[in-house]
Amino acid sequence: MKPTESAALLQRGRASRRRRTKGSELLEFTLVIMPLMAMITVLADTGWAVFAESTLQRAVRIGVRTGVTLTASQMASGACLTDTVKSVVQSNAFGLLHGSSGLAKVKVNYFLPPAPASTAAATDVSAQSNGDAPGNIMKVSVQNFSLAPLMPRIFSTRLAVDNSPLIITVNSADIIEPDRNPPCVGTAP
């Protein structure tokens, strides 16, 4: 066999093999892309939930830290502590708590700690005008924040699509620092 004949046979064999495998590339791509997209969707949705919860946790920590160290002389005239702390939490939530509905999810409670040797629970003094007295505990929380999933969750073809939101509740607390002139409490929680 001459070299040109063997090259021609080799060329025909490659062309025949390409024709036989043409549909398998599309099938392999389909079998790989579906699980890959499912994994990317789960990863993105989980990342979104972790981001939202950690953002809200950071916002309440900043709110409680601001609340326990804020003095009446540092506040705007006519502002009360509870409203100031709520606005600090809302401004640090990266838009997750926008509007009045988001602000309504922020709660500020004040507690009188029990005596040092006591096993009693802390007493809620949020409704009292001296609830923000030095030594009391300030608890800032975001309650029942509803986080919608980025993509609907599909577990099976027999089950309905799950669009139920993730309910997030975060809180933080600290002891109010001493102050000669504590600000007004405002309406708590």
TITORKOL-487535 format. One record per residue (C-alpha): residue number from 1; residue in three letters; x, y, z. Coordinates in steps of 0.5 Angstrom, whole numbers, always signed. Layout:
// TITORKOL-487535
{resi=NUM&resn=Ala&xx=X&yy=Y&zz=Z};
...
END
This chain:
// TITORKOL-487535
{resi=1&resn=Met&xx=+0&yy=+0&zz=+0};
{resi=2&resn=Lys&xx=+3&yy=+7&zz=-2};
{resi=3&resn=Pro&xx=+3&yy=+12&zz=+3};
{resi=4&resn=Thr&xx=-2&yy=+17&zz=+0};
{resi=5&resn=Glu&xx=-7&yy=+11&zz=+0};
{resi=6&resn=Ser&xx=-6&yy=+10&zz=+7};
{resi=7&resn=Ala&xx=-7&yy=+17&zz=+9};
{resi=8&resn=Ala&xx=-13&yy=+17&zz=+5};
{resi=9&resn=Leu&xx=-16&yy=+11&zz=+9};
{resi=10&resn=Leu&xx=-14&yy=+14&zz=+15};
{resi=11&resn=Gln&xx=-18&yy=+20&zz=+13};
{resi=12&resn=Arg&xx=-24&yy=+16&zz=+12};
{resi=13&resn=Gly&xx=-24&yy=+13&zz=+18};
{resi=14&resn=Arg&xx=-23&yy=+19&zz=+22};
{resi=15&resn=Ala&xx=-29&yy=+22&zz=+18};
{resi=16&resn=Ser&xx=-33&yy=+16&zz=+19};
{resi=17&resn=Arg&xx=-32&yy=+16&zz=+27};
{resi=18&resn=Arg&xx=-34&yy=+23&zz=+27};
{resi=19&resn=Arg&xx=-41&yy=+22&zz=+24};
{resi=20&resn=Arg&xx=-42&yy=+16&zz=+29};
{resi=21&resn=Thr&xx=-40&yy=+20&zz=+35};
{resi=22&resn=Lys&xx=-44&yy=+27&zz=+33};
{resi=23&resn=Gly&xx=-50&yy=+26&zz=+38};
{resi=24&resn=Ser&xx=-46&yy=+23&zz=+44};
{resi=25&resn=Glu&xx=-43&yy=+30&zz=+45};
{resi=26&resn=Leu&xx=-50&yy=+33&zz=+46};
{resi=27&resn=Leu&xx=-52&yy=+27&zz=+50};
{resi=28&resn=Glu&xx=-46&yy=+28&zz=+55};
{resi=29&resn=Phe&xx=-47&yy=+35&zz=+55};
{resi=30&resn=Thr&xx=-54&yy=+35&zz=+57};
{resi=31&resn=Leu&xx=-52&yy=+29&zz=+63};
{resi=32&resn=Val&xx=-47&yy=+34&zz=+65};
{resi=33&resn=Ile&xx=-50&yy=+41&zz=+65};
{resi=34&resn=Met&xx=-56&yy=+39&zz=+69};
{resi=35&resn=Pro&xx=-53&yy=+36&zz=+75};
{resi=36&resn=Leu&xx=-48&yy=+42&zz=+75};
{resi=37&resn=Met&xx=-53&yy=+47&zz=+75};
{resi=38&resn=Ala&xx=-57&yy=+44&zz=+80};
{resi=39&resn=Met&xx=-50&yy=+44&zz=+85};
{resi=40&resn=Ile&xx=-49&yy=+52&zz=+83};
{resi=41&resn=Thr&xx=-56&yy=+53&zz=+84};
{resi=42&resn=Val&xx=-56&yy=+50&zz=+91};
{resi=43&resn=Leu&xx=-49&yy=+53&zz=+93};
{resi=44&resn=Ala&xx=-52&yy=+60&zz=+91};
{resi=45&resn=Asp&xx=-58&yy=+59&zz=+95};
{resi=46&resn=Thr&xx=-54&yy=+57&zz=+101};
{resi=47&resn=Gly&xx=-49&yy=+63&zz=+100};
{resi=48&resn=Trp&xx=-55&yy=+68&zz=+100};
{resi=49&resn=Ala&xx=-58&yy=+65&zz=+106};
{resi=50&resn=Val&xx=-52&yy=+65&zz=+110};
{resi=51&resn=Phe&xx=-50&yy=+72&zz=+107};
{resi=52&resn=Ala&xx=-57&yy=+75&zz=+109};
{resi=53&resn=Glu&xx=-57&yy=+72&zz=+116};
{resi=54&resn=Ser&xx=-50&yy=+74&zz=+118};
{resi=55&resn=Thr&xx=-51&yy=+81&zz=+115};
{resi=56&resn=Leu&xx=-57&yy=+82&zz=+120};
{resi=57&resn=Gln&xx=-53&yy=+79&zz=+126};
{resi=58&resn=Arg&xx=-48&yy=+84&zz=+124};
{resi=59&resn=Ala&xx=-53&yy=+90&zz=+124};
{resi=60&resn=Val&xx=-56&yy=+88&zz=+131};
{resi=61&resn=Arg&xx=-49&yy=+88&zz=+134};
{resi=62&resn=Ile&xx=-48&yy=+95&zz=+131};
{resi=63&resn=Gly&xx=-54&yy=+97&zz=+134};
{resi=64&resn=Val&xx=-53&yy=+94&zz=+141};
{resi=65&resn=Arg&xx=-46&yy=+97&zz=+141};
{resi=66&resn=Thr&xx=-49&yy=+104&zz=+139};
{resi=67&resn=Gly&xx=-55&yy=+103&zz=+144};
{resi=68&resn=Val&xx=-50&yy=+101&zz=+150};
{resi=69&resn=Thr&xx=-45&yy=+107&zz=+149};
{resi=70&resn=Leu&xx=-50&yy=+112&zz=+147};
{resi=71&resn=Thr&xx=-51&yy=+118&zz=+151};
{resi=72&resn=Ala&xx=-56&yy=+124&zz=+151};
{resi=73&resn=Ser&xx=-51&yy=+129&zz=+149};
{resi=74&resn=Gln&xx=-49&yy=+125&zz=+143};
{resi=75&resn=Met&xx=-56&yy=+124&zz=+140};
{resi=76&resn=Ala&xx=-60&yy=+129&zz=+136};
{resi=77&resn=Ser&xx=-65&yy=+133&zz=+139};
{resi=78&resn=Gly&xx=-72&yy=+130&zz=+141};
{resi=79&resn=Ala&xx=-69&yy=+123&zz=+139};
{resi=80&resn=Cys&xx=-70&yy=+117&zz=+144};
{resi=81&resn=Leu&xx=-65&yy=+111&zz=+145};
{resi=82&resn=Thr&xx=-70&yy=+106&zz=+142};
{resi=83&resn=Asp&xx=-71&yy=+109&zz=+135};
{resi=84&resn=Thr&xx=-64&yy=+111&zz=+135};
{resi=85&resn=Val&xx=-62&yy=+104&zz=+135};
{resi=86&resn=Lys&xx=-67&yy=+101&zz=+131};
{resi=87&resn=Ser&xx=-65&yy=+106&zz=+125};
{resi=88&resn=Val&xx=-58&yy=+104&zz=+126};
{resi=89&resn=Val&xx=-60&yy=+97&zz=+125};
{resi=90&resn=Gln&xx=-64&yy=+99&zz=+119};
{resi=91&resn=Ser&xx=-58&yy=+103&zz=+116};
{resi=92&resn=Asn&xx=-53&yy=+97&zz=+117};
{resi=93&resn=Ala&xx=-57&yy=+92&zz=+114};
{resi=94&resn=Phe&xx=-55&yy=+93&zz=+107};
{resi=95&resn=Gly&xx=-62&yy=+94&zz=+105};
{resi=96&resn=Leu&xx=-65&yy=+88&zz=+108};
{resi=97&resn=Leu&xx=-70&yy=+92&zz=+113};
{resi=98&resn=His&xx=-72&yy=+97&zz=+108};
{resi=99&resn=Gly&xx=-78&yy=+101&zz=+109};
{resi=100&resn=Ser&xx=-83&yy=+101&zz=+115};
{resi=101&resn=Ser&xx=-84&yy=+94&zz=+115};
{resi=102&resn=Gly&xx=-77&yy=+92&zz=+116};
{resi=103&resn=Leu&xx=-76&yy=+97&zz=+121};
{resi=104&resn=Ala&xx=-82&yy=+94&zz=+125};
{resi=105&resn=Lys&xx=-78&yy=+87&zz=+125};
{resi=106&resn=Val&xx=-73&yy=+91&zz=+129};
{resi=107&resn=Lys&xx=-74&yy=+90&zz=+137};
{resi=108&resn=Val&xx=-71&yy=+93&zz=+143};
{resi=109&resn=Asn&xx=-72&yy=+90&zz=+150};
{resi=110&resn=Tyr&xx=-69&yy=+93&zz=+156};
{resi=111&resn=Phe&xx=-68&yy=+88&zz=+162};
{resi=112&resn=Leu&xx=-66&yy=+89&zz=+169};
{resi=113&resn=Pro&xx=-61&yy=+83&zz=+171};
{resi=114&resn=Pro&xx=-62&yy=+79&zz=+177};
{resi=115&resn=Ala&xx=-58&yy=+80&zz=+184};
{resi=116&resn=Pro&xx=-51&yy=+77&zz=+183};
{resi=117&resn=Ala&xx=-53&yy=+71&zz=+188};
{resi=118&resn=Ser&xx=-60&yy=+70&zz=+185};
{resi=119&resn=Thr&xx=-62&yy=+64&zz=+180};
{resi=120&resn=Ala&xx=-68&yy=+68&zz=+178};
{resi=121&resn=Ala&xx=-69&yy=+71&zz=+171};
{resi=122&resn=Ala&xx=-68&yy=+78&zz=+168};
{resi=123&resn=Thr&xx=-74&yy=+82&zz=+169};
{resi=124&resn=Asp&xx=-77&yy=+86&zz=+163};
{resi=125&resn=Val&xx=-77&yy=+93&zz=+164};
{resi=126&resn=Ser&xx=-78&yy=+95&zz=+157};
{resi=127&resn=Ala&xx=-84&yy=+99&zz=+158};
{resi=128&resn=Gln&xx=-81&yy=+103&zz=+164};
{resi=129&resn=Ser&xx=-79&yy=+110&zz=+163};
{resi=130&resn=Asn&xx=-72&yy=+108&zz=+166};
{resi=131&resn=Gly&xx=-71&yy=+102&zz=+162};
{resi=132&resn=Asp&xx=-65&yy=+104&zz=+159};
{resi=133&resn=Ala&xx=-61&yy=+106&zz=+166};
{resi=134&resn=Pro&xx=-54&yy=+104&zz=+167};
{resi=135&resn=Gly&xx=-53&yy=+97&zz=+169};
{resi=136&resn=Asn&xx=-59&yy=+94&zz=+165};
{resi=137&resn=Ile&xx=-59&yy=+89&zz=+159};
{resi=138&resn=Met&xx=-61&yy=+92&zz=+152};
{resi=139&resn=Lys&xx=-63&yy=+86&zz=+147};
{resi=140&resn=Val&xx=-63&yy=+88&zz=+140};
{resi=141&resn=Ser&xx=-66&yy=+83&zz=+135};
{resi=142&resn=Val&xx=-69&yy=+82&zz=+128};
{resi=143&resn=Gln&xx=-75&yy=+78&zz=+129};
{resi=144&resn=Asn&xx=-78&yy=+73&zz=+123};
{resi=145&resn=Phe&xx=-75&yy=+76&zz=+117};
{resi=146&resn=Ser&xx=-77&yy=+72&zz=+111};
{resi=147&resn=Leu&xx=-72&yy=+71&zz=+106};
{resi=148&resn=Ala&xx=-75&yy=+68&zz=+100};
{resi=149&resn=Pro&xx=-70&yy=+63&zz=+96};
{resi=150&resn=Leu&xx=-67&yy=+65&zz=+90};
{resi=151&resn=Met&xx=-69&yy=+59&zz=+86};
{resi=152&resn=Pro&xx=-75&yy=+55&zz=+87};
{resi=153&resn=Arg&xx=-73&yy=+48&zz=+91};
{resi=154&resn=Ile&xx=-75&yy=+42&zz=+87};
{resi=155&resn=Phe&xx=-74&yy=+35&zz=+90};
{resi=156&resn=Ser&xx=-78&yy=+31&zz=+86};
{resi=157&resn=Thr&xx=-83&yy=+31&zz=+80};
{resi=158&resn=Arg&xx=-88&yy=+28&zz=+84};
{resi=159&resn=Leu&xx=-88&yy=+33&zz=+90};
{resi=160&resn=Ala&xx=-90&yy=+41&zz=+89};
{resi=161&resn=Val&xx=-84&yy=+46&zz=+88};
{resi=162&resn=Asp&xx=-82&yy=+49&zz=+95};
{resi=163&resn=Asn&xx=-82&yy=+56&zz=+95};
{resi=164&resn=Ser&xx=-83&yy=+57&zz=+102};
{resi=165&resn=Pro&xx=-78&yy=+63&zz=+105};
{resi=166&resn=Leu&xx=-73&yy=+62&zz=+110};
{resi=167&resn=Ile&xx=-75&yy=+65&zz=+117};
{resi=168&resn=Ile&xx=-69&yy=+68&zz=+120};
{resi=169&resn=Thr&xx=-69&yy=+71&zz=+128};
{resi=170&resn=Val&xx=-62&yy=+74&zz=+130};
{resi=171&resn=Asn&xx=-61&yy=+78&zz=+137};
{resi=172&resn=Ser&xx=-55&yy=+81&zz=+141};
{resi=173&resn=Ala&xx=-55&yy=+84&zz=+148};
{resi=174&resn=Asp&xx=-50&yy=+88&zz=+152};
{resi=175&resn=Ile&xx=-50&yy=+91&zz=+159};
{resi=176&resn=Ile&xx=-52&yy=+99&zz=+158};
{resi=177&resn=Glu&xx=-45&yy=+103&zz=+160};
{resi=178&resn=Pro&xx=-46&yy=+108&zz=+166};
{resi=179&resn=Asp&xx=-48&yy=+115&zz=+164};
{resi=180&resn=Arg&xx=-50&yy=+121&zz=+168};
{resi=181&resn=Asn&xx=-55&yy=+123&zz=+163};
{resi=182&resn=Pro&xx=-58&yy=+117&zz=+160};
{resi=183&resn=Pro&xx=-63&yy=+119&zz=+154};
{resi=184&resn=Cys&xx=-70&yy=+118&zz=+154};
{resi=185&resn=Val&xx=-72&yy=+110&zz=+152};
{resi=186&resn=Gly&xx=-78&yy=+112&zz=+147};
{resi=187&resn=Thr&xx=-83&yy=+106&zz=+145};
{resi=188&resn=Ala&xx=-80&yy=+99&zz=+146};
{resi=189&resn=Pro&xx=-80&yy=+94&zz=+144};
END
